[in-house]
């Protein structure tokens, strides 16, 4: 570079001590992003919609488009980053677009010591019986072309009572057990009460009891001692959230 070039380039650099010409404005460039975040001290990087979906997935057993259409749309938009955040916790995101249900599943890998956030808890005996009953009803109504499947509490009670031992005498205790099982399936969002004693069977039952598992348990029930009904695992895909695991 020649001396003349150096002088010319230097002449183009404004003198910091020299006042700007009258009527001109020198805009200061922002050194860093002054975004205050969603709350004081917020260091998160996800937009609100993605954070809300992530929180709901951690809070609930599953997220259904029918119950949360706005959040379902946000999940599909931010699926990759939400899945990545769950992977940071050794949890997988499963999105079933056919049934429009999303749920989480505990990661398990040989050679890795992983803190388990999601518990694997089998359903109780009566809950298993009712799961089989409502799953069969759901399939029947689907096969008949019905948009939704419904079941009454009395139908479920009669079905479960039919598996009691012949010498059972404490029927009131068994009825309480059945009522508690119905309430548990309602909390799990397998059933939705639409009127007193009347329930809609939610599509998640298809995931909890896939066809092969349904057939296996049905065959077992028709050929085994009713006192030893094997409680199906909740397939870990609808396993409890970290909050539930501490209860």
C-alpha distance (Angstrom), angle and dihedral (degrees) to the residues before:
residue distance angle dihedral
X1 . . .
X2 3.85 . .
X3 3.78 125.3 .
X4 3.78 89.0 -110.7
X5 3.80 91.3 55.3
X6 3.79 90.5 50.9
X7 3.76 93.0 51.1
X8 3.81 92.9 46.8
X9 3.81 93.3 51.5
X10 3.78 91.4 46.0
X11 3.76 90.2 52.7
X12 3.80 90.0 59.2
X13 3.82 93.2 58.5
X14 3.83 110.0 89.0
X15 3.77 117.4 -124.4
X16 3.85 107.5 -113.4
X17 3.82 89.1 -143.9
X18 3.77 92.8 52.2
X19 3.80 116.2 93.7
X20 3.78 117.5 -119.5
X21 3.77 115.5 -107.1
X22 3.79 115.0 -88.8
X23 3.82 113.3 -86.6
X24 3.81 96.6 20.9
X25 3.80 125.6 113.8
X26 3.79 124.0 -153.5
X27 3.83 109.2 -151.4
X28 3.81 115.2 -143.7
X29 3.77 114.4 -132.4
X30 3.78 116.4 -127.7
X31 3.78 109.9 -111.7
X32 3.82 94.3 -157.9
X33 3.77 140.7 2.0
X34 3.78 110.3 -81.6
X35 3.82 93.7 -164.2
X36 3.83 104.5 144.3
X37 3.83 93.5 -151.7
X38 3.78 127.7 -133.0
X39 3.80 94.4 -60.9
X40 3.81 137.1 5.5
X41 3.79 111.1 -63.7
X42 3.82 92.8 10.5
X43 3.81 111.3 163.8
X44 3.79 96.2 169.0
X45 3.77 119.9 122.5
X46 3.82 102.7 -160.1
X47 3.80 121.4 97.5
X48 3.78 117.4 -109.8
X49 3.82 94.4 -102.0
X50 3.82 92.8 54.7
X51 3.79 92.9 45.6
X52 3.80 91.5 50.9
X53 3.80 91.8 51.8
X54 3.80 91.2 48.1
X55 3.81 91.5 50.1
X56 3.81 92.2 48.7
X57 3.80 91.3 50.5
X58 3.79 90.1 52.4
X59 3.80 92.6 45.2
X60 3.81 99.8 45.7
X61 3.76 136.8 49.0
X62 3.77 90.1 -123.0
X63 3.78 143.2 -11.1
X64 3.81 117.7 -126.8
X65 3.78 125.3 -164.8
X66 3.80 89.9 -140.8
X67 3.81 91.3 60.4
X68 3.81 98.9 35.0
X69 3.82 110.0 24.5
X70 3.81 94.6 163.0
X71 3.80 93.4 49.2
X72 3.81 91.3 44.6
X73 3.80 90.2 56.6
X74 3.80 90.0 47.8
X75 3.80 90.2 49.9
X76 3.80 92.0 55.1
X77 3.80 89.5 48.2
X78 3.81 94.8 48.9
X79 3.81 99.0 27.5
X80 3.80 96.2 123.7
X81 3.79 96.7 51.7
X82 3.84 93.6 40.9
X83 3.79 89.2 51.6
X84 3.80 89.8 49.7
X85 3.81 92.1 52.6
X86 3.81 90.4 51.0
X87 3.81 90.2 49.0
X88 3.81 86.9 58.2
X89 3.83 85.2 63.9
X90 3.83 94.0 44.7
X91 3.80 90.0 -107.5
X92 3.80 126.4 126.9
X93 3.78 127.0 -141.7
X94 3.81 116.6 -137.5
X95 3.80 118.1 -167.6
X96 3.80 117.0 -168.6
X97 3.79 104.6 -166.0
X98 3.80 93.5 -177.9
X99 3.80 93.4 62.1
X100 3.82 92.4 24.1
X101 3.78 93.0 -127.2
X102 3.80 128.3 134.3
X103 3.78 124.4 -165.3
X104 3.78 141.3 162.2
X105 3.79 131.5 -114.2
X106 3.79 131.4 -164.5
X107 3.80 114.0 -109.7
X108 3.78 113.7 -125.9
X109 3.77 121.6 -177.5
X110 3.79 132.1 168.6
X111 3.77 111.8 -115.6
X112 3.80 94.9 25.5
X113 3.78 124.5 99.6
X114 3.80 100.7 -145.4
X115 3.81 126.9 -178.6
X116 3.81 105.2 -124.1
X117 3.79 111.9 -131.2
X118 3.80 97.6 170.5
X119 3.77 119.1 61.6
X120 3.79 124.6 -141.2
X121 3.78 105.3 -139.2
X122 3.80 120.7 168.9
X123 3.75 120.0 -132.8
X124 3.79 116.1 -103.1
X125 3.79 119.6 -105.7
X126 3.81 97.2 -98.3
X127 3.81 91.6 42.3
X128 3.80 87.8 54.9
X129 3.79 91.8 52.7
X130 3.78 92.1 49.2
X131 3.80 92.1 46.0
X132 3.79 89.3 55.8
X133 3.79 91.8 47.2
X134 3.81 96.4 49.9
X135 3.81 92.4 41.2
X136 3.81 90.2 55.5
X137 3.81 90.7 46.3
X138 3.81 89.9 50.4
X139 3.81 91.1 52.9
X140 3.80 92.4 47.2
X141 3.80 93.1 51.9
X142 3.79 91.5 45.9
X143 3.78 89.9 51.2
X144 3.80 89.7 51.7
X145 3.79 90.4 53.9
X146 3.80 95.7 -109.8
X147 3.79 117.2 156.2
X148 3.82 92.0 -141.5
X149 3.79 138.8 15.2
X150 3.80 124.4 -134.4
X151 3.78 135.2 -170.3
X152 3.80 134.7 -174.7
X153 3.79 124.9 -130.3
X154 3.81 90.5 -125.2
X155 3.81 91.3 55.1
X156 3.79 90.4 53.2
X157 3.79 92.2 46.4
X158 3.80 92.7 50.4
X159 3.80 91.1 49.4
X160 3.80 94.4 49.7
X161 3.81 93.3 44.0
X162 3.79 88.6 55.5
X163 3.81 88.7 68.6
X164 3.80 95.3 55.5
X165 3.76 120.1 114.8
X166 3.79 112.5 -92.6
X167 3.80 91.6 -118.5
X168 3.82 94.4 50.8
X169 3.81 109.6 133.7
X170 3.79 105.4 167.6
X171 3.79 96.2 78.9
X172 3.81 94.4 156.0
X173 3.80 90.8 59.3
X174 3.81 90.9 47.9
X175 3.80 90.7 49.5
X176 3.80 90.4 52.7
X177 3.78 88.1 50.6
X178 3.79 90.3 53.0
X179 3.80 92.7 46.8
X180 3.81 89.5 51.2
X181 3.80 90.1 50.2
X182 3.81 91.5 51.9
X183 3.81 89.7 49.0
X184 3.81 90.1 49.8
X185 3.80 92.5 52.8
X186 3.80 88.9 48.9
X187 3.81 90.3 52.5
X188 3.79 89.2 48.5
X189 3.82 88.1 54.0
X190 3.79 91.8 -120.0
X191 3.81 87.2 118.7
X192 3.78 128.9 31.9
X193 3.78 118.1 -159.2
X194 3.80 108.9 -132.9
X195 3.81 96.4 170.7
X196 3.79 134.8 -0.7
X197 3.80 105.8 -58.5
X198 3.81 92.6 -5.1
X199 3.80 121.2 108.4
X200 3.78 137.8 -174.5
X201 3.80 113.5 -140.3
X202 3.78 108.9 -129.2
X203 3.83 121.8 -139.0
X204 3.81 92.4 -116.9
X205 3.82 86.8 82.8
X206 3.82 86.4 75.5
X207 3.79 89.5 62.4
X208 3.78 95.8 41.8
X209 3.80 91.6 51.5
X210 3.80 111.1 25.6
X211 3.80 116.7 -166.1
X212 3.80 96.4 -96.9
X213 3.80 92.5 51.0
X214 3.80 90.7 44.5
X215 3.81 91.9 54.5
X216 3.80 91.8 46.1
X217 3.80 93.8 53.3
X218 3.80 93.2 41.5
X219 3.81 91.3 54.3
X220 3.78 90.0 47.2
X221 3.80 93.2 50.7
X222 3.78 92.2 52.6
X223 3.77 93.8 49.9
X224 3.79 108.2 31.1
X225 3.78 140.3 71.4
X226 3.79 108.0 -79.5
X227 3.79 90.7 -137.7
X228 3.79 92.6 67.8
X229 3.78 103.4 49.7
X230 3.82 106.5 162.3
X231 3.77 110.3 -125.0
X232 3.79 109.9 -133.9
X233 3.76 117.9 -128.3
X234 3.78 113.0 -113.7
X235 3.82 84.1 -114.2
X236 3.78 88.5 -110.9
X237 3.78 87.5 -105.9
X238 3.79 89.4 94.2
X239 3.78 92.0 34.8
X240 3.78 121.7 149.7
X241 3.76 120.3 -79.5
X242 3.84 120.2 -112.5
X243 3.79 87.8 -99.2
X244 3.79 91.8 52.7
X245 3.78 92.5 46.0
X246 3.79 90.4 66.0
X247 3.79 94.5 52.6
